[in-house]
């Protein structure tokens, strides 16, 4: 009986680990001369792969039909550093220093801007765009 319970616990843990795919959604004005609105989807796989799909739309009325437009796709690796996620170089696994870091929760992703001369723990971060969980 104990072996059977252990087996079911092992299987349920394995199934939960396989289902670590999270999709986040955001939309807003981008103040471009050609496109005035955008929709973005962020897909997080296994808490390490970050894929962003950006859809540029001619106006706000088109946002519900954004899947008709061709997105630009960007895939990167992320890693947790303190309370934030940072972008990681895929080849040598070092942090890519950028102006942005992310705070990821079950309900949303928040972009933060940081000072190029400081680190995340000691400086004041400026809150940026927020993406809400879709799936």
One Martini backbone bead per residue (centre of mass of N, CA, C, O) as a GRO file, in nm:
protein
  135
    1UNK     BB    1   0.057   0.063  -0.021
    2UNK     BB    2   0.301   0.258   0.002
    3UNK     BB    3   0.392   0.220  -0.293
    4UNK     BB    4   0.136   0.336  -0.424
    5UNK     BB    5   0.151   0.620  -0.302
    6UNK     BB    6   0.432   0.688  -0.406
    7UNK     BB    7   0.363   0.658  -0.707
    8UNK     BB    8   0.143   0.883  -0.720
    9UNK     BB    9   0.328   1.112  -0.624
   10UNK     BB   10   0.534   1.088  -0.853
   11UNK     BB   11   0.337   1.135  -1.089
   12UNK     BB   12   0.222   1.414  -0.999
   13UNK     BB   13   0.495   1.559  -1.004
   14UNK     BB   14   0.561   1.510  -1.301
   15UNK     BB   15   0.306   1.651  -1.420
   16UNK     BB   16   0.361   1.933  -1.295
   17UNK     BB   17   0.641   1.979  -1.433
   18UNK     BB   18   0.526   1.970  -1.733
   19UNK     BB   19   0.313   2.224  -1.647
   20UNK     BB   20   0.529   2.498  -1.695
   21UNK     BB   21   0.316   2.698  -1.854
   22UNK     BB   22   0.316   3.055  -1.920
   23UNK     BB   23   0.071   3.316  -1.997
   24UNK     BB   24   0.105   3.652  -2.107
   25UNK     BB   25  -0.066   3.985  -2.119
   26UNK     BB   26  -0.050   4.280  -2.341
   27UNK     BB   27  -0.162   4.632  -2.388
   28UNK     BB   28  -0.106   4.928  -2.611
   29UNK     BB   29   0.049   5.214  -2.667
   30UNK     BB   30   0.341   5.319  -2.892
   31UNK     BB   31   0.388   5.593  -3.055
   32UNK     BB   32   0.398   5.553  -3.353
   33UNK     BB   33   0.389   5.639  -3.694
   34UNK     BB   34   0.246   5.364  -3.793
   35UNK     BB   35   0.188   5.238  -3.511
   36UNK     BB   36  -0.057   5.261  -3.226
   37UNK     BB   37  -0.058   4.948  -3.145
   38UNK     BB   38  -0.030   4.674  -2.897
   39UNK     BB   39   0.055   4.324  -2.864
   40UNK     BB   40   0.155   4.101  -2.590
   41UNK     BB   41   0.330   3.790  -2.547
   42UNK     BB   42   0.423   3.572  -2.271
   43UNK     BB   43   0.637   3.287  -2.251
   44UNK     BB   44   0.682   3.048  -1.987
   45UNK     BB   45   0.935   2.796  -1.950
   46UNK     BB   46   1.041   2.647  -1.669
   47UNK     BB   47   1.162   2.931  -1.561
   48UNK     BB   48   1.383   2.986  -1.835
   49UNK     BB   49   1.190   3.054  -2.078
   50UNK     BB   50   1.165   3.349  -2.290
   51UNK     BB   51   0.875   3.449  -2.484
   52UNK     BB   52   0.815   3.709  -2.726
   53UNK     BB   53   0.513   3.857  -2.866
   54UNK     BB   54   0.480   4.110  -3.120
   55UNK     BB   55   0.201   4.320  -3.203
   56UNK     BB   56   0.130   4.532  -3.472
   57UNK     BB   57  -0.113   4.793  -3.481
   58UNK     BB   58  -0.306   5.041  -3.632
   59UNK     BB   59  -0.532   5.000  -3.397
   60UNK     BB   60  -0.748   4.947  -3.132
   61UNK     BB   61  -0.971   4.777  -3.291
   62UNK     BB   62  -0.758   4.522  -3.354
   63UNK     BB   63  -0.692   4.360  -3.084
   64UNK     BB   64  -0.891   4.107  -3.113
   65UNK     BB   65  -0.722   4.046  -3.409
   66UNK     BB   66  -0.404   3.992  -3.362
   67UNK     BB   67  -0.359   3.700  -3.498
   68UNK     BB   68  -0.347   3.815  -3.801
   69UNK     BB   69  -0.074   3.905  -3.721
   70UNK     BB   70   0.266   3.939  -3.739
   71UNK     BB   71   0.509   3.852  -3.527
   72UNK     BB   72   0.754   3.919  -3.308
   73UNK     BB   73   1.036   3.719  -3.197
   74UNK     BB   74   1.161   3.648  -2.855
   75UNK     BB   75   1.434   3.454  -2.720
   76UNK     BB   76   1.513   3.369  -2.374
   77UNK     BB   77   1.695   3.358  -2.086
   78UNK     BB   78   1.627   3.293  -1.738
   79UNK     BB   79   1.700   3.419  -1.396
   80UNK     BB   80   1.720   3.409  -1.062
   81UNK     BB   81   1.770   3.729  -0.869
   82UNK     BB   82   1.637   3.719  -0.603
   83UNK     BB   83   1.333   3.889  -0.682
   84UNK     BB   84   1.446   3.852  -0.975
   85UNK     BB   85   1.468   3.855  -1.327
   86UNK     BB   86   1.717   3.765  -1.565
   87UNK     BB   87   1.915   3.778  -1.834
   88UNK     BB   88   2.068   3.508  -2.024
   89UNK     BB   89   2.330   3.365  -2.162
   90UNK     BB   90   2.329   3.074  -2.348
   91UNK     BB   91   2.636   3.002  -2.360
   92UNK     BB   92   2.775   3.121  -2.063
   93UNK     BB   93   2.561   3.188  -1.828
   94UNK     BB   94   2.537   3.501  -1.819
   95UNK     BB   95   2.462   3.807  -1.749
   96UNK     BB   96   2.264   4.040  -1.908
   97UNK     BB   97   2.311   4.368  -1.937
   98UNK     BB   98   2.032   4.560  -1.857
   99UNK     BB   99   1.760   4.780  -1.798
  100UNK     BB  100   1.613   4.504  -1.733
  101UNK     BB  101   1.372   4.351  -1.519
  102UNK     BB  102   1.189   4.088  -1.345
  103UNK     BB  103   0.859   4.021  -1.209
  104UNK     BB  104   0.732   3.701  -1.115
  105UNK     BB  105   0.406   3.574  -1.107
  106UNK     BB  106   0.107   3.416  -1.124
  107UNK     BB  107  -0.045   3.696  -1.241
  108UNK     BB  108   0.241   3.852  -1.318
  109UNK     BB  109   0.441   4.088  -1.510
  110UNK     BB  110   0.720   4.305  -1.426
  111UNK     BB  111   0.880   4.571  -1.538
  112UNK     BB  112   1.217   4.695  -1.481
  113UNK     BB  113   1.419   4.967  -1.421
  114UNK     BB  114   1.775   5.039  -1.432
  115UNK     BB  115   2.076   5.126  -1.335
  116UNK     BB  116   2.380   5.092  -1.503
  117UNK     BB  117   2.562   5.137  -1.212
  118UNK     BB  118   2.385   4.921  -1.070
  119UNK     BB  119   2.206   4.723  -0.859
  120UNK     BB  120   1.911   4.577  -0.759
  121UNK     BB  121   1.934   4.598  -0.439
  122UNK     BB  122   2.043   4.923  -0.409
  123UNK     BB  123   1.827   5.028  -0.598
  124UNK     BB  124   1.596   5.208  -0.771
  125UNK     BB  125   1.310   5.096  -0.917
  126UNK     BB  126   1.127   5.119  -1.218
  127UNK     BB  127   0.816   5.086  -1.304
  128UNK     BB  128   0.654   4.920  -1.559
  129UNK     BB  129   0.523   4.702  -1.742
  130UNK     BB  130   0.217   4.498  -1.737
  131UNK     BB  131   0.148   4.149  -1.724
  132UNK     BB  132  -0.114   3.926  -1.762
  133UNK     BB  133  -0.257   3.640  -1.694
  134UNK     BB  134  -0.399   3.388  -1.913
  135UNK     BB  135  -0.284   3.065  -1.832
   0.00000   0.00000   0.00000
